[in-house]
Amino acid sequence: MATEERSIRVELAGRAYPLTIHLAEEENVRKAVEEINESIARLKASYPLTDKQDLLAMASLEVTVRALNSAAPRHDVAAEAALTAIEGLLQETGSR
C-alpha cells in the first residue's frame, strides 16, 4: 500500500524550506520545526550568537539531546527494589 505524500513549506531560522513528506509525518515535522525555532529564539536571547549557522547547530544539538533523554529508559528504584524482593522470595521458595 503506497503512503500518501504531501508538499509543505516550513520556516527554520527565518528561511523557508519546501519539503515532501508522508502525510502521517506532517504533525511531527511541524512540531519539530516549532521546537527548533523556539530553541533558536532561546539561544539568541541567552547567548551572544548571531551567526545563523551557529544558532542552527546549537538548536539542533539541544533538541536532539532532549529527544534522546526523553527516549532513554528511566531507572525506577522502587520497581527495582520490588523485583529484588520478589527474586528473594522465589529463591527462598525454591530452596525449601
C-alpha angles and dihedrals in degrees: 000000000000118000119231117250129205135192115228136169121225132183121224121179090346095308125110121230126188114219135184109210140165111267091239091057098055098092093050093045091053092046090050091051090050092050093049093048091048090049091050091051091050093048092047090052095046105038136040092247114139103157110097091215090057092046092049092047094050093043090051091051093048095048094045094049090049091051093048092047092052091047094049116102112259119234106236109197095186093052091047091051091049091050091050090051092049090048089052091050091049091051091049091050092047094051095054 
